[in-house]
Amino acid sequence: MSVSLTSASGKSPSIQQHLISLTLPDLAIAEMIPQLVQRAFEVGTSQMLRELRQQFTQ
């Protein structure tokens, strides 16, 4: 889920929630984040990031 601020003609911004990332629509970011955080707790942040990087380069 992503959150974006929008403003229309001088009105204060409103918040819109998106289940699909507007930046990376092919990735299930909302599902990945909890799994990545859990993995970081298990093996450490650096190792989790190395594993994630490997997934993207395969």
mmCIF file of the N, C-alpha and C atoms, coordinates in Angstrom:
data_MODEL
# 
_entry.id   MODEL 
# 
loop_
_atom_site.group_PDB 
_atom_site.id 
_atom_site.type_symbol 
_atom_site.label_atom_id 
_atom_site.label_alt_id 
_atom_site.label_comp_id 
_atom_site.label_asym_id 
_atom_site.label_entity_id 
_atom_site.label_seq_id 
_atom_site.pdbx_PDB_ins_code 
_atom_site.Cartn_x 
_atom_site.Cartn_y 
_atom_site.Cartn_z 
_atom_site.occupancy 
_atom_site.B_iso_or_equiv 
_atom_site.pdbx_formal_charge 
_atom_site.auth_seq_id 
_atom_site.auth_comp_id 
_atom_site.auth_asym_id 
_atom_site.auth_atom_id 
_atom_site.pdbx_PDB_model_num 
ATOM 1   N N  . MET A 1 1  ? 0.846  -1.166  0.000   1.00 0.00 ? 1  MET A N  1 
ATOM 2   C CA . MET A 1 1  ? 0.000  0.000   0.000   1.00 0.00 ? 1  MET A CA 1 
ATOM 3   C C  . MET A 1 1  ? 0.890  1.227   0.000   1.00 0.00 ? 1  MET A C  1 
ATOM 4   N N  . SER A 1 2  ? 0.595  2.180   -0.824  1.00 0.00 ? 2  SER A N  1 
ATOM 5   C CA . SER A 1 2  ? 1.323  3.440   -0.811  1.00 0.00 ? 2  SER A CA 1 
ATOM 6   C C  . SER A 1 2  ? 0.351  4.552   -0.455  1.00 0.00 ? 2  SER A C  1 
ATOM 7   N N  . VAL A 1 3  ? 0.893  5.640   0.007   1.00 0.00 ? 3  VAL A N  1 
ATOM 8   C CA . VAL A 1 3  ? 0.078  6.788   0.380   1.00 0.00 ? 3  VAL A CA 1 
ATOM 9   C C  . VAL A 1 3  ? 0.568  7.969   -0.432  1.00 0.00 ? 3  VAL A C  1 
ATOM 10  N N  . SER A 1 4  ? -0.349 8.702   -1.028  1.00 0.00 ? 4  SER A N  1 
ATOM 11  C CA . SER A 1 4  ? 0.033  9.895   -1.777  1.00 0.00 ? 4  SER A CA 1 
ATOM 12  C C  . SER A 1 4  ? -0.830 11.069  -1.336  1.00 0.00 ? 4  SER A C  1 
ATOM 13  N N  . LEU A 1 5  ? -0.226 12.250  -1.371  1.00 0.00 ? 5  LEU A N  1 
ATOM 14  C CA . LEU A 1 5  ? -0.951 13.469  -1.034  1.00 0.00 ? 5  LEU A CA 1 
ATOM 15  C C  . LEU A 1 5  ? -1.379 14.141  -2.323  1.00 0.00 ? 5  LEU A C  1 
ATOM 16  N N  . THR A 1 6  ? -2.616 14.578  -2.356  1.00 0.00 ? 6  THR A N  1 
ATOM 17  C CA . THR A 1 6  ? -3.105 15.307  -3.523  1.00 0.00 ? 6  THR A CA 1 
ATOM 18  C C  . THR A 1 6  ? -3.729 16.614  -3.065  1.00 0.00 ? 6  THR A C  1 
ATOM 19  N N  . SER A 1 7  ? -3.652 17.607  -3.895  1.00 0.00 ? 7  SER A N  1 
ATOM 20  C CA . SER A 1 7  ? -4.224 18.904  -3.573  1.00 0.00 ? 7  SER A CA 1 
ATOM 21  C C  . SER A 1 7  ? -4.942 19.431  -4.811  1.00 0.00 ? 7  SER A C  1 
ATOM 22  N N  . ALA A 1 8  ? -6.108 19.981  -4.611  1.00 0.00 ? 8  ALA A N  1 
ATOM 23  C CA . ALA A 1 8  ? -6.874 20.523  -5.734  1.00 0.00 ? 8  ALA A CA 1 
ATOM 24  C C  . ALA A 1 8  ? -7.152 22.003  -5.479  1.00 0.00 ? 8  ALA A C  1 
ATOM 25  N N  . SER A 1 9  ? -6.648 22.841  -6.320  1.00 0.00 ? 9  SER A N  1 
ATOM 26  C CA . SER A 1 9  ? -6.900 24.293  -6.348  1.00 0.00 ? 9  SER A CA 1 
ATOM 27  C C  . SER A 1 9  ? -6.938 24.952  -4.971  1.00 0.00 ? 9  SER A C  1 
ATOM 28  N N  . GLY A 1 10 ? -5.831 24.895  -4.259  1.00 0.00 ? 10 GLY A N  1 
ATOM 29  C CA . GLY A 1 10 ? -5.719 25.611  -3.000  1.00 0.00 ? 10 GLY A CA 1 
ATOM 30  C C  . GLY A 1 10 ? -6.292 24.906  -1.787  1.00 0.00 ? 10 GLY A C  1 
ATOM 31  N N  . LYS A 1 11 ? -6.951 23.794  -1.965  1.00 0.00 ? 11 LYS A N  1 
ATOM 32  C CA . LYS A 1 11 ? -7.489 23.063  -0.822  1.00 0.00 ? 11 LYS A CA 1 
ATOM 33  C C  . LYS A 1 11 ? -6.355 22.319  -0.133  1.00 0.00 ? 11 LYS A C  1 
ATOM 34  N N  . SER A 1 12 ? -6.561 21.983  1.122   1.00 0.00 ? 12 SER A N  1 
ATOM 35  C CA . SER A 1 12 ? -5.533 21.220  1.828   1.00 0.00 ? 12 SER A CA 1 
ATOM 36  C C  . SER A 1 12 ? -5.424 19.825  1.223   1.00 0.00 ? 12 SER A C  1 
ATOM 37  N N  . PRO A 1 13 ? -4.228 19.244  1.244   1.00 0.00 ? 13 PRO A N  1 
ATOM 38  C CA . PRO A 1 13 ? -4.024 17.926  0.619   1.00 0.00 ? 13 PRO A CA 1 
ATOM 39  C C  . PRO A 1 13 ? -4.872 16.839  1.273   1.00 0.00 ? 13 PRO A C  1 
ATOM 40  N N  . SER A 1 14 ? -5.281 15.882  0.477   1.00 0.00 ? 14 SER A N  1 
ATOM 41  C CA . SER A 1 14 ? -5.978 14.711  1.005   1.00 0.00 ? 14 SER A CA 1 
ATOM 42  C C  . SER A 1 14 ? -5.066 13.502  0.828   1.00 0.00 ? 14 SER A C  1 
ATOM 43  N N  . ILE A 1 15 ? -5.236 12.509  1.653   1.00 0.00 ? 15 ILE A N  1 
ATOM 44  C CA . ILE A 1 15 ? -4.405 11.310  1.596   1.00 0.00 ? 15 ILE A CA 1 
ATOM 45  C C  . ILE A 1 15 ? -5.177 10.211  0.891   1.00 0.00 ? 15 ILE A C  1 
ATOM 46  N N  . GLN A 1 16 ? -4.520 9.580   -0.095  1.00 0.00 ? 16 GLN A N  1 
ATOM 47  C CA . GLN A 1 16 ? -5.111 8.455   -0.813  1.00 0.00 ? 16 GLN A CA 1 
ATOM 48  C C  . GLN A 1 16 ? -4.244 7.231   -0.577  1.00 0.00 ? 16 GLN A C  1 
ATOM 49  N N  . GLN A 1 17 ? -4.865 6.099   -0.279  1.00 0.00 ? 17 GLN A N  1 
ATOM 50  C CA . GLN A 1 17 ? -4.132 4.861   -0.078  1.00 0.00 ? 17 GLN A CA 1 
ATOM 51  C C  . GLN A 1 17 ? -4.256 3.991   -1.324  1.00 0.00 ? 17 GLN A C  1 
ATOM 52  N N  . HIS A 1 18 ? -3.140 3.362   -1.696  1.00 0.00 ? 18 HIS A N  1 
ATOM 53  C CA . HIS A 1 18 ? -3.105 2.491   -2.863  1.00 0.00 ? 18 HIS A CA 1 
ATOM 54  C C  . HIS A 1 18 ? -2.571 1.136   -2.436  1.00 0.00 ? 18 HIS A C  1 
ATOM 55  N N  . LEU A 1 19 ? -3.234 0.063   -2.827  1.00 0.00 ? 19 LEU A N  1 
ATOM 56  C CA . LEU A 1 19 ? -2.742 -1.274  -2.515  1.00 0.00 ? 19 LEU A CA 1 
ATOM 57  C C  . LEU A 1 19 ? -1.589 -1.664  -3.425  1.00 0.00 ? 19 LEU A C  1 
ATOM 58  N N  . ILE A 1 20 ? -1.497 -1.038  -4.584  1.00 0.00 ? 20 ILE A N  1 
ATOM 59  C CA . ILE A 1 20 ? -0.419 -1.307  -5.531  1.00 0.00 ? 20 ILE A CA 1 
ATOM 60  C C  . ILE A 1 20 ? 0.488  -0.086  -5.562  1.00 0.00 ? 20 ILE A C  1 
ATOM 61  N N  . SER A 1 21 ? 1.788  -0.325  -5.471  1.00 0.00 ? 21 SER A N  1 
ATOM 62  C CA . SER A 1 21 ? 2.764  0.756   -5.510  1.00 0.00 ? 21 SER A CA 1 
ATOM 63  C C  . SER A 1 21 ? 2.673  1.489   -6.843  1.00 0.00 ? 21 SER A C  1 
ATOM 64  N N  . LEU A 1 22 ? 2.601  2.808   -6.794  1.00 0.00 ? 22 LEU A N  1 
ATOM 65  C CA . LEU A 1 22 ? 2.584  3.594   -8.022  1.00 0.00 ? 22 LEU A CA 1 
ATOM 66  C C  . LEU A 1 22 ? 3.971  3.624   -8.662  1.00 0.00 ? 22 LEU A C  1 
ATOM 67  N N  . THR A 1 23 ? 5.005  3.471   -7.842  1.00 0.00 ? 23 THR A N  1 
ATOM 68  C CA . THR A 1 23 ? 6.378  3.498   -8.336  1.00 0.00 ? 23 THR A CA 1 
ATOM 69  C C  . THR A 1 23 ? 6.825  2.144   -8.855  1.00 0.00 ? 23 THR A C  1 
ATOM 70  N N  . LEU A 1 24 ? 6.464  1.081   -8.145  1.00 0.00 ? 24 LEU A N  1 
ATOM 71  C CA . LEU A 1 24 ? 6.874  -0.281  -8.506  1.00 0.00 ? 24 LEU A CA 1 
ATOM 72  C C  . LEU A 1 24 ? 5.638  -1.177  -8.587  1.00 0.00 ? 24 LEU A C  1 
ATOM 73  N N  . PRO A 1 25 ? 4.803  -1.008  -9.610  1.00 0.00 ? 25 PRO A N  1 
ATOM 74  C CA . PRO A 1 25 ? 3.529  -1.733  -9.666  1.00 0.00 ? 25 PRO A CA 1 
ATOM 75  C C  . PRO A 1 25 ? 3.669  -3.245  -9.814  1.00 0.00 ? 25 PRO A C  1 
ATOM 76  N N  . ASP A 1 26 ? 4.828  -3.725  -10.266 1.00 0.00 ? 26 ASP A N  1 
ATOM 77  C CA . ASP A 1 26 ? 5.011  -5.166  -10.450 1.00 0.00 ? 26 ASP A CA 1 
ATOM 78  C C  . ASP A 1 26 ? 5.432  -5.891  -9.174  1.00 0.00 ? 26 ASP A C  1 
ATOM 79  N N  . LEU A 1 27 ? 5.677  -5.139  -8.099  1.00 0.00 ? 27 LEU A N  1 
ATOM 80  C CA . LEU A 1 27 ? 6.103  -5.746  -6.838  1.00 0.00 ? 27 LEU A CA 1 
ATOM 81  C C  . LEU A 1 27 ? 4.994  -5.644  -5.802  1.00 0.00 ? 27 LEU A C  1 
ATOM 82  N N  . ALA A 1 28 ? 4.812  -6.704  -5.044  1.00 0.00 ? 28 ALA A N  1 
ATOM 83  C CA . ALA A 1 28 ? 3.814  -6.722  -3.968  1.00 0.00 ? 28 ALA A CA 1 
ATOM 84  C C  . ALA A 1 28 ? 4.453  -6.141  -2.702  1.00 0.00 ? 28 ALA A C  1 
ATOM 85  N N  . ILE A 1 29 ? 4.723  -4.844  -2.734  1.00 0.00 ? 29 ILE A N  1 
ATOM 86  C CA . ILE A 1 29 ? 5.448  -4.173  -1.661  1.00 0.00 ? 29 ILE A CA 1 
ATOM 87  C C  . ILE A 1 29 ? 4.755  -4.356  -0.312  1.00 0.00 ? 29 ILE A C  1 
ATOM 88  N N  . ALA A 1 30 ? 3.427  -4.209  -0.282  1.00 0.00 ? 30 ALA A N  1 
ATOM 89  C CA . ALA A 1 30 ? 2.688  -4.324  0.980   1.00 0.00 ? 30 ALA A CA 1 
ATOM 90  C C  . ALA A 1 30 ? 2.858  -5.705  1.602   1.00 0.00 ? 30 ALA A C  1 
ATOM 91  N N  . GLU A 1 31 ? 3.023  -6.725  0.785   1.00 0.00 ? 31 GLU A N  1 
ATOM 92  C CA . GLU A 1 31 ? 3.239  -8.081  1.295   1.00 0.00 ? 31 GLU A CA 1 
ATOM 93  C C  . GLU A 1 31 ? 4.705  -8.320  1.627   1.00 0.00 ? 31 GLU A C  1 
ATOM 94  N N  . MET A 1 32 ? 5.599  -7.693  0.887   1.00 0.00 ? 32 MET A N  1 
ATOM 95  C CA . MET A 1 32 ? 7.028  -7.921  1.066   1.00 0.00 ? 32 MET A CA 1 
ATOM 96  C C  . MET A 1 32 ? 7.573  -7.304  2.348   1.00 0.00 ? 32 MET A C  1 
ATOM 97  N N  . ILE A 1 33 ? 7.110  -6.131  2.707   1.00 0.00 ? 33 ILE A N  1 
ATOM 98  C CA . ILE A 1 33 ? 7.699  -5.401  3.830   1.00 0.00 ? 33 ILE A CA 1 
ATOM 99  C C  . ILE A 1 33 ? 7.654  -6.191  5.133   1.00 0.00 ? 33 ILE A C  1 
ATOM 100 N N  . PRO A 1 34 ? 6.505  -6.735  5.552   1.00 0.00 ? 34 PRO A N  1 
ATOM 101 C CA . PRO A 1 34 ? 6.512  -7.504  6.808   1.00 0.00 ? 34 PRO A CA 1 
ATOM 102 C C  . PRO A 1 34 ? 7.456  -8.707  6.758   1.00 0.00 ? 34 PRO A C  1 
ATOM 103 N N  . GLN A 1 35 ? 7.532  -9.365  5.606   1.00 0.00 ? 35 GLN A N  1 
ATOM 104 C CA . GLN A 1 35 ? 8.429  -10.513 5.461   1.00 0.00 ? 35 GLN A CA 1 
ATOM 105 C C  . GLN A 1 35 ? 9.884  -10.075 5.541   1.00 0.00 ? 35 GLN A C  1 
ATOM 106 N N  . LEU A 1 36 ? 10.215 -8.958  4.915   1.00 0.00 ? 36 LEU A N  1 
ATOM 107 C CA . LEU A 1 36 ? 11.589 -8.464  4.931   1.00 0.00 ? 36 LEU A CA 1 
ATOM 108 C C  . LEU A 1 36 ? 12.000 -8.002  6.322   1.00 0.00 ? 36 LEU A C  1 
ATOM 109 N N  . VAL A 1 37 ? 11.089 -7.367  7.029   1.00 0.00 ? 37 VAL A N  1 
ATOM 110 C CA . VAL A 1 37 ? 11.386 -6.937  8.401   1.00 0.00 ? 37 VAL A CA 1 
ATOM 111 C C  . VAL A 1 37 ? 11.637 -8.153  9.282   1.00 0.00 ? 37 VAL A C  1 
ATOM 112 N N  . GLN A 1 38 ? 10.793 -9.171  9.157   1.00 0.00 ? 38 GLN A N  1 
ATOM 113 C CA . GLN A 1 38 ? 10.986 -10.400 9.933   1.00 0.00 ? 38 GLN A CA 1 
ATOM 114 C C  . GLN A 1 38 ? 12.324 -11.041 9.599   1.00 0.00 ? 38 GLN A C  1 
ATOM 115 N N  . ARG A 1 39 ? 12.653 -11.092 8.307   1.00 0.00 ? 39 ARG A N  1 
ATOM 116 C CA . ARG A 1 39 ? 13.934 -11.679 7.892   1.00 0.00 ? 39 ARG A CA 1 
ATOM 117 C C  . ARG A 1 39 ? 15.104 -10.872 8.456   1.00 0.00 ? 39 ARG A C  1 
ATOM 118 N N  . ALA A 1 40 ? 14.980 -9.555  8.485   1.00 0.00 ? 40 ALA A N  1 
ATOM 119 C CA . ALA A 1 40 ? 16.032 -8.702  9.045   1.00 0.00 ? 40 ALA A CA 1 
ATOM 120 C C  . ALA A 1 40 ? 16.231 -8.986  10.528  1.00 0.00 ? 40 ALA A C  1 
ATOM 121 N N  . PHE A 1 41 ? 15.148 -9.241  11.256  1.00 0.00 ? 41 PHE A N  1 
ATOM 122 C CA . PHE A 1 41 ? 15.275 -9.607  12.671  1.00 0.00 ? 41 PHE A CA 1 
ATOM 123 C C  . PHE A 1 41 ? 16.008 -10.935 12.825  1.00 0.00 ? 41 PHE A C  1 
ATOM 124 N N  . GLU A 1 42 ? 15.761 -11.848 11.902  1.00 0.00 ? 42 GLU A N  1 
ATOM 125 C CA . GLU A 1 42 ? 16.349 -13.189 11.993  1.00 0.00 ? 42 GLU A CA 1 
ATOM 126 C C  . GLU A 1 42 ? 17.831 -13.210 11.633  1.00 0.00 ? 42 GLU A C  1 
ATOM 127 N N  . VAL A 1 43 ? 18.217 -12.536 10.545  1.00 0.00 ? 43 VAL A N  1 
ATOM 128 C CA . VAL A 1 43 ? 19.590 -12.661 10.040  1.00 0.00 ? 43 VAL A CA 1 
ATOM 129 C C  . VAL A 1 43 ? 20.362 -11.343 10.041  1.00 0.00 ? 43 VAL A C  1 
ATOM 130 N N  . GLY A 1 44 ? 19.703 -10.251 10.362  1.00 0.00 ? 44 GLY A N  1 
ATOM 131 C CA . GLY A 1 44 ? 20.347 -8.938  10.325  1.00 0.00 ? 44 GLY A CA 1 
ATOM 132 C C  . GLY A 1 44 ? 19.987 -8.197  9.047   1.00 0.00 ? 44 GLY A C  1 
ATOM 133 N N  . THR A 1 45 ? 20.008 -6.890  9.145   1.00 0.00 ? 45 THR A N  1 
ATOM 134 C CA . THR A 1 45 ? 19.592 -6.051  8.021   1.00 0.00 ? 45 THR A CA 1 
ATOM 135 C C  . THR A 1 45 ? 20.494 -6.217  6.803   1.00 0.00 ? 45 THR A C  1 
ATOM 136 N N  . SER A 1 46 ? 21.803 -6.235  7.025   1.00 0.00 ? 46 SER A N  1 
ATOM 137 C CA . SER A 1 46 ? 22.732 -6.345  5.889   1.00 0.00 ? 46 SER A CA 1 
ATOM 138 C C  . SER A 1 46 ? 22.521 -7.632  5.113   1.00 0.00 ? 46 SER A C  1 
ATOM 139 N N  . GLN A 1 47 ? 22.375 -8.746  5.833   1.00 0.00 ? 47 GLN A N  1 
ATOM 140 C CA . GLN A 1 47 ? 22.160 -10.032 5.171   1.00 0.00 ? 47 GLN A CA 1 
ATOM 141 C C  . GLN A 1 47 ? 20.824 -10.037 4.428   1.00 0.00 ? 47 GLN A C  1 
ATOM 142 N N  . MET A 1 48 ? 19.781 -9.498  5.052   1.00 0.00 ? 48 MET A N  1 
ATOM 143 C CA . MET A 1 48 ? 18.472 -9.442  4.399   1.00 0.00 ? 48 MET A CA 1 
ATOM 144 C C  . MET A 1 48 ? 18.558 -8.634  3.109   1.00 0.00 ? 48 MET A C  1 
ATOM 145 N N  . LEU A 1 49 ? 19.265 -7.506  3.144   1.00 0.00 ? 49 LEU A N  1 
ATOM 146 C CA . LEU A 1 49 ? 19.400 -6.679  1.946   1.00 0.00 ? 49 LEU A CA 1 
ATOM 147 C C  . LEU A 1 49 ? 20.210 -7.381  0.862   1.00 0.00 ? 49 LEU A C  1 
ATOM 148 N N  . ARG A 1 50 ? 21.248 -8.121  1.245   1.00 0.00 ? 50 ARG A N  1 
ATOM 149 C CA . ARG A 1 50 ? 22.012 -8.898  0.258   1.00 0.00 ? 50 ARG A CA 1 
ATOM 150 C C  . ARG A 1 50 ? 21.116 -9.932  -0.414  1.00 0.00 ? 50 ARG A C  1 
ATOM 151 N N  . GLU A 1 51 ? 20.307 -10.627 0.391   1.00 0.00 ? 51 GLU A N  1 
ATOM 152 C CA . GLU A 1 51 ? 19.392 -11.633 -0.158  1.00 0.00 ? 51 GLU A CA 1 
ATOM 153 C C  . GLU A 1 51 ? 18.374 -10.989 -1.097  1.00 0.00 ? 51 GLU A C  1 
ATOM 154 N N  . LEU A 1 52 ? 17.845 -9.846  -0.709  1.00 0.00 ? 52 LEU A N  1 
ATOM 155 C CA . LEU A 1 52 ? 16.872 -9.136  -1.546  1.00 0.00 ? 52 LEU A CA 1 
ATOM 156 C C  . LEU A 1 52 ? 17.518 -8.708  -2.863  1.00 0.00 ? 52 LEU A C  1 
ATOM 157 N N  . ARG A 1 53 ? 18.727 -8.177  -2.775  1.00 0.00 ? 53 ARG A N  1 
ATOM 158 C CA . ARG A 1 53 ? 19.448 -7.766  -3.982  1.00 0.00 ? 53 ARG A CA 1 
ATOM 159 C C  . ARG A 1 53 ? 19.664 -8.959  -4.909  1.00 0.00 ? 53 ARG A C  1 
ATOM 160 N N  . GLN A 1 54 ? 20.008 -10.111 -4.343  1.00 0.00 ? 54 GLN A N  1 
ATOM 161 C CA . GLN A 1 54 ? 20.208 -11.316 -5.151  1.00 0.00 ? 54 GLN A CA 1 
ATOM 162 C C  . GLN A 1 54 ? 18.919 -11.731 -5.859  1.00 0.00 ? 54 GLN A C  1 
ATOM 163 N N  . GLN A 1 55 ? 17.789 -11.589 -5.180  1.00 0.00 ? 55 GLN A N  1 
ATOM 164 C CA . GLN A 1 55 ? 16.505 -11.938 -5.795  1.00 0.00 ? 55 GLN A CA 1 
ATOM 165 C C  . GLN A 1 55 ? 16.243 -11.080 -7.032  1.00 0.00 ? 55 GLN A C  1 
ATOM 166 N N  . PHE A 1 56 ? 16.621 -9.813  -6.982  1.00 0.00 ? 56 PHE A N  1 
ATOM 167 C CA . PHE A 1 56 ? 16.365 -8.909  -8.101  1.00 0.00 ? 56 PHE A CA 1 
ATOM 168 C C  . PHE A 1 56 ? 17.348 -9.098  -9.245  1.00 0.00 ? 56 PHE A C  1 
ATOM 169 N N  . THR A 1 57 ? 18.516 -9.669  -8.970  1.00 0.00 ? 57 THR A N  1 
ATOM 170 C CA . THR A 1 57 ? 19.510 -9.846  -10.028 1.00 0.00 ? 57 THR A CA 1 
ATOM 171 C C  . THR A 1 57 ? 19.422 -11.210 -10.689 1.00 0.00 ? 57 THR A C  1 
ATOM 172 N N  . GLN A 1 58 ? 18.586 -12.091 -10.188 1.00 0.00 ? 58 GLN A N  1 
ATOM 173 C CA . GLN A 1 58 ? 18.449 -13.432 -10.775 1.00 0.00 ? 58 GLN A CA 1 
ATOM 174 C C  . GLN A 1 58 ? 17.467 -13.422 -11.911 1.00 0.00 ? 58 GLN A C  1 
# 
